[in-house]
Amino acid sequence: MNATNRVTNRVLLFLAGVILLTAGAATLASGLFAAGDPPVWFREPVAAVSDAWVTAAGWSVDLGGIGAVPVLLLIAAAVVVVLTVLLLVFVCTRGRGRTKSVLWIDAEDGRTTVDASVADAVLTGPLLDRPDVLSARASAYRVKKTRAIELAVIVRPGASLANVVSAAEAAISDWDALLGSRVPVMLHLSDRRWRDAFQSRARVQ
């Protein structure tokens, strides 16, 4: 995931939180009013919001050829446009950080491309043979103009992280030697997820 994806995700999460908070407040208000006489501490904020709403509803802008348009309607239209643009950016930028190749080698007679699946096989092979490793995968990403590899390893509870890191470093060294070039590798270790508790210790050779 690149920086654009992260910013877009945070903006969308913030907007979703605001919408849910507003919906929750509206549900609470309707419930209190439906129950009868609302408490005193609730009346004043509701009255203030109601007065502000009535005042804002009276504002309008005179647009040539259209006439008077309520300001609240213009704000609502602007919010819809912004949300639409953000959703389009969110959809169009999915997977932009990931790439299918880890290295391009240009020569006089053409170009050689090293696929990410090769890196996955070389880096995860030695780790998957270990009894203290549940799973491992390698993915290639574009970070600005540089390609990098994320080596994600899920270890079993109680596994020696030092031993797993040493095994991963050995696999990375073999990968660098095979590739003939150094590609940045980020090692990510994590504990098992709930569904991994049902996996067997047996390994397919």
Phi, psi and chi 1 to 4 in degrees:
 res  aa     phi    psi   chi1   chi2   chi3   chi4
   1 MET       -  131.7  179.6 -178.5  -67.2      -
   2 ASN   -94.4 -179.3   54.7   28.4      -      -
   3 ALA   -64.6  -36.3      -      -      -      -
   4 THR   -62.1  -42.7  -58.0      -      -      -
   5 ASN   -62.3  -41.4  -73.5  -15.7      -      -
   6 ARG   -64.8  -44.3  -73.4 -165.7  -65.1  -90.2
   7 VAL   -63.4  -44.3  172.1      -      -      -
   8 THR   -62.5  -41.6  -54.9      -      -      -
   9 ASN   -60.8  -42.4  -72.1  -19.7      -      -
  10 ARG   -68.2  -39.3  -71.0  170.3 -176.7  173.0
  11 VAL   -63.5  -45.3  170.9      -      -      -
  12 LEU   -65.2  -39.3  -70.5  175.9      -      -
  13 LEU   -64.8  -39.7  -73.1  175.1      -      -
  14 PHE   -63.1  -46.0  172.6   76.7      -      -
  15 LEU   -63.9  -40.7  -67.1  175.9      -      -
  16 ALA   -63.1  -39.0      -      -      -      -
  17 GLY   -63.9  -41.3      -      -      -      -
  18 VAL   -63.4  -43.4  170.5      -      -      -
  19 ILE   -63.1  -44.2  -66.9  172.9      -      -
  20 LEU   -65.5  -39.2  -69.7  175.4      -      -
  21 LEU   -64.3  -42.3 -179.4   61.3      -      -
  22 THR   -63.7  -43.8  -56.1      -      -      -
  23 ALA   -63.6  -38.7      -      -      -      -
  24 GLY   -65.8  -42.1      -      -      -      -
  25 ALA   -63.8  -41.3      -      -      -      -
  26 ALA   -64.2  -40.0      -      -      -      -
  27 THR   -64.3  -41.2  -57.3      -      -      -
  28 LEU   -63.6  -43.0  175.7   62.2      -      -
  29 ALA   -63.7  -45.4      -      -      -      -
  30 SER   -63.5  -36.1   62.3      -      -      -
  31 GLY   -67.1  -40.6      -      -      -      -
  32 LEU   -66.7  -40.1  -70.7  175.1      -      -
  33 PHE   -69.4  -36.5  -81.7  110.7      -      -
  34 ALA   -68.7  -27.2      -      -      -      -
  35 ALA   -75.7  -10.0      -      -      -      -
  36 GLY   124.9 -137.1      -      -      -      -
  37 ASP   -73.1  114.8 -170.2   20.4      -      -
  38 PRO   -72.4  157.7   26.2  -33.4      -      -
  39 PRO   -65.6  160.5   20.9  -31.3      -      -
  40 VAL   -63.3  -40.7  177.0      -      -      -
  41 TRP   -63.6  -18.5   61.1  -94.7      -      -
  42 PHE   -93.5  -23.2 -174.1   72.0      -      -
  43 ARG   -69.0  -45.6  -63.5  176.0 -170.3  171.9
  44 GLU   -62.5  -48.7  -65.7 -177.5    0.0      -
  45 PRO   -60.4  -39.3  -22.0   32.3      -      -
  46 VAL   -66.3  -40.1  170.4      -      -      -
  47 ALA   -64.6  -39.6      -      -      -      -
  48 ALA   -65.5  -43.5      -      -      -      -
  49 VAL   -64.8  -40.5  171.9      -      -      -
  50 SER   -63.5  -42.4  178.8      -      -      -
  51 ASP   -64.2  -42.7  -67.4  -19.4      -      -
  52 ALA   -63.4  -38.4      -      -      -      -
  53 TRP   -65.5  -43.2  178.1  -95.1      -      -
  54 VAL   -63.5  -40.4  171.6      -      -      -
  55 THR   -65.6  -45.7  -58.4      -      -      -
  56 ALA   -66.8  -33.1      -      -      -      -
  57 ALA   -66.4  -22.7      -      -      -      -
  58 GLY   -83.1  -10.2      -      -      -      -
  59 TRP   -77.7  142.6  -63.6  -16.2      -      -
  60 SER  -151.4  160.2   61.9      -      -      -
  61 VAL  -124.1  132.4  176.5      -      -      -
  62 ASP   -87.1  110.4 -169.9    8.8      -      -
  63 LEU  -102.0  128.8  -60.3  179.4      -      -
  64 GLY   -60.0  130.8      -      -      -      -
  65 GLY    85.4  -14.6      -      -      -      -
  66 ILE  -114.3  -41.7  -61.1  178.1      -      -
  67 GLY   107.7 -161.6      -      -      -      -
  68 ALA   -75.3  126.6      -      -      -      -
  69 VAL  -119.5  128.5  178.0      -      -      -
  70 PRO   -58.9  139.7  -22.5   32.8      -      -
  71 VAL   -63.1  -37.8  172.9      -      -      -
  72 LEU   -61.1  -35.7  -67.7  179.3      -      -
  73 LEU   -66.5  -39.9 -179.7   59.7      -      -
  74 LEU   -65.3  -40.3  -65.8  176.9      -      -
  75 ILE   -64.4  -42.9  -65.6  175.7      -      -
  76 ALA   -62.1  -41.8      -      -      -      -
  77 ALA   -63.9  -40.2      -      -      -      -
  78 ALA   -64.6  -40.7      -      -      -      -
  79 VAL   -63.5  -41.5  170.4      -      -      -
  80 VAL   -62.6  -41.7  170.0      -      -      -
  81 VAL   -64.3  -44.8  170.6      -      -      -
  82 VAL   -62.9  -44.4  171.2      -      -      -
  83 LEU   -63.3  -38.3  -71.6  176.7      -      -
  84 THR   -64.1  -44.0  -57.8      -      -      -
  85 VAL   -62.9  -43.4  171.6      -      -      -
  86 LEU   -63.7  -40.2  -72.0  175.3      -      -
  87 LEU   -65.3  -39.8  -72.8  174.3      -      -
  88 LEU   -63.6  -42.8  -71.3  175.6      -      -
  89 VAL   -63.4  -41.0  171.5      -      -      -
  90 PHE   -60.9  -45.0  178.7   79.4      -      -
  91 VAL   -69.4  -41.9  171.7      -      -      -
  92 CYS   -74.3  -20.0  -65.3      -      -      -
  93 THR  -100.3    6.9   56.1      -      -      -
  94 ARG   -64.4  129.1  -65.5  -58.5   84.8 -162.3
  95 GLY    75.7    8.5      -      -      -      -
  96 ARG   -64.4  -28.5  -76.2  -71.8 -178.4   89.2
  97 GLY   -76.2  -23.4      -      -      -      -
  98 ARG   -87.5  146.5 -174.6  168.6  -66.6 -172.5
  99 THR  -134.9  158.2  180.0      -      -      -
 100 LYS   -91.5   -9.4  -66.1 -177.6  178.9 -179.7
 101 SER  -125.9  148.4   59.0      -      -      -
 102 VAL  -106.1  -16.1  -64.8      -      -      -
 103 LEU  -159.5  140.1 -176.2   65.4      -      -
 104 TRP  -117.1  129.7  -71.8   -9.8      -      -
 105 ILE  -118.9  111.9  -57.2  175.1      -      -
 106 ASP   -92.0  134.4  -68.6  -41.0      -      -
 107 ALA  -133.6  175.3      -      -      -      -
 108 GLU   -64.5  -32.0  -64.3 -179.4   -3.8      -
 109 ASP   -99.8    9.7   53.8  -10.6      -      -
 110 GLY   147.2 -163.3      -      -      -      -
 111 ARG  -127.9  138.0  167.7 -177.8  -70.5  179.9
 112 THR  -109.1  128.3  -59.0      -      -      -
 113 THR  -114.6  129.8  -58.3      -      -      -
 114 VAL   -97.2  116.8 -179.4      -      -      -
 115 ASP   -75.6  151.3 -166.6   82.0      -      -
 116 ALA   -64.8  -25.6      -      -      -      -
 117 SER   -65.7  -29.3   60.7      -      -      -
 118 VAL   -66.5  -45.1  179.0      -      -      -
 119 ALA   -61.5  -39.4      -      -      -      -
 120 ASP   -62.8  -43.1 -178.6   71.9      -      -
 121 ALA   -67.3  -43.1      -      -      -      -
 122 VAL   -72.0  -41.6  174.1      -      -      -
 123 LEU   -78.4  -36.8  -68.7  171.8      -      -
 124 THR   -89.9  -20.5   62.9      -      -      -
 125 GLY   -53.6  -56.1      -      -      -      -
 126 PRO   -63.6  -29.9  -20.4   32.7      -      -
 127 LEU   -75.5  -36.7  -62.6  174.8      -      -
 128 LEU   -68.0  -18.7  -67.0  175.1      -      -
 129 ASP   -79.5   -9.7  -69.1  -26.3      -      -
 130 ARG   -85.0  139.4  -60.9  179.7   57.2   86.2
 131 PRO   -72.3  -17.3   25.2  -33.6      -      -
 132 ASP   -92.1    6.7   51.4    1.2      -      -
 133 VAL  -117.7  125.4  172.2      -      -      -
 134 LEU   -81.2  -46.8  -83.6  171.0      -      -
 135 SER  -156.7  161.9   65.7      -      -      -
 136 ALA  -154.0  143.5      -      -      -      -
 137 ARG  -149.3  150.8   61.4  175.8  176.4   79.1
 138 ALA  -123.4  132.1      -      -      -      -
 139 SER  -129.5  145.9  -55.8      -      -      -
 140 ALA  -102.7  141.4      -      -      -      -
 141 TYR  -135.9  155.0  -68.0   88.1      -      -
 142 ARG   -96.1  122.0  -72.4 -163.2  -46.7  -90.9
 143 VAL  -117.3   99.9 -178.3      -      -      -
 144 LYS    60.2 -116.8  -66.1 -176.5  178.4  179.6
 145 LYS  -105.1    9.4  -65.0 -176.5  178.7 -179.7
 146 THR  -111.9  143.4  -56.6      -      -      -
 147 ARG   -95.3  137.7  -78.8  170.3  169.8   75.0
 148 ALA  -135.7  161.2      -      -      -      -
 149 ILE  -119.1  134.9  -62.3  173.7      -      -
 150 GLU  -105.3  119.4  179.0 -165.9   21.9      -
 151 LEU  -103.9  103.8  179.1   56.6      -      -
 152 ALA  -100.2  123.8      -      -      -      -
 153 VAL  -125.5  128.9 -178.7      -      -      -
 154 ILE  -103.9  119.3  -61.2  178.1      -      -
 155 VAL  -101.7  159.3  -60.7      -      -      -
 156 ARG   -78.6  152.1  -69.7 -171.2 -178.8  -83.3
 157 PRO   -58.1  135.4  -24.4   33.9      -      -
 158 GLY    86.7   -1.8      -      -      -      -
 159 ALA   -69.8  147.8      -      -      -      -
 160 SER   -77.5  111.0  171.9      -      -      -
 161 LEU   -66.1  -32.0  -63.4 -176.5      -      -
 162 ALA   -62.3  -41.5      -      -      -      -
 163 ASN   -67.6  -39.3  -67.1  -21.8      -      -
 164 VAL   -66.4  -41.4  175.9      -      -      -
 165 VAL   -63.7  -41.4  169.8      -      -      -
 166 SER   -62.0  -42.0  -62.5      -      -      -
 167 ALA   -64.9  -40.1      -      -      -      -
 168 ALA   -65.8  -40.4      -      -      -      -
 169 GLU   -63.7  -37.5  -70.4  176.3  -15.4      -
 170 ALA   -65.5  -41.7      -      -      -      -
 171 ALA   -64.5  -38.3      -      -      -      -
 172 ILE   -66.5  -39.1  -66.7  171.9      -      -
 173 SER   -62.7  -42.4  -62.4      -      -      -
 174 ASP   -63.2  -38.3  -66.7  -19.2      -      -
 175 TRP   -64.9  -43.8  163.8 -110.1      -      -
 176 ASP   -62.1  -40.5  -70.7  -20.9      -      -
 177 ALA   -66.3  -40.6      -      -      -      -
 178 LEU   -68.0  -39.3  176.4   64.9      -      -
 179 LEU   -75.9  -30.5 -166.9   63.0      -      -
 180 GLY    76.5   14.6      -      -      -      -
 181 SER  -157.5  156.1  177.4      -      -      -
 182 ARG  -100.5  123.3  -67.0 -178.5   62.6   86.6
 183 VAL  -113.6  130.8  175.7      -      -      -
 184 PRO   -56.0  132.9  -23.0   33.1      -      -
 185 VAL  -125.2  126.3  179.0      -      -      -
 186 MET  -104.9  121.4 -178.0 -169.5   73.2      -
 187 LEU   -93.1  124.9  177.2   62.2      -      -
 188 HIS  -121.4  113.8  177.0   76.4      -      -
 189 LEU  -103.1  137.9  -61.0  179.5      -      -
 190 SER  -145.9  161.0   61.0      -      -      -
 191 ASP   -82.1  169.8 -159.5   -7.7      -      -
 192 ARG   -70.3  150.5   66.3  179.3  179.0  178.4
 193 ARG   -88.1  171.8  -65.6  156.6  -66.7 -172.6
 194 TRP   -60.5  -35.2   65.9  -91.0      -      -
 195 ARG   -75.6  -18.8   64.2  175.2  179.7  -90.5
 196 ASP   -74.4  -13.9  -64.1  -39.5      -      -
 197 ALA   -65.5  -19.6      -      -      -      -
 198 PHE   -94.6    0.5  -58.8   98.8      -      -
 199 GLN   -80.1  147.7  -68.2 -176.3   -2.3      -
 200 SER   -82.1  157.9  170.8      -      -      -
 201 ARG   -77.2  -11.3  -70.3  179.4  178.5  -91.7
 202 ALA   -67.0  144.5      -      -      -      -
 203 ARG  -117.7  141.6  -66.0  -67.0  176.7 -173.5
 204 VAL   -85.3  120.1  178.6      -      -      -
 205 GLN   -90.6      -  -57.1  -65.9  -24.7      -
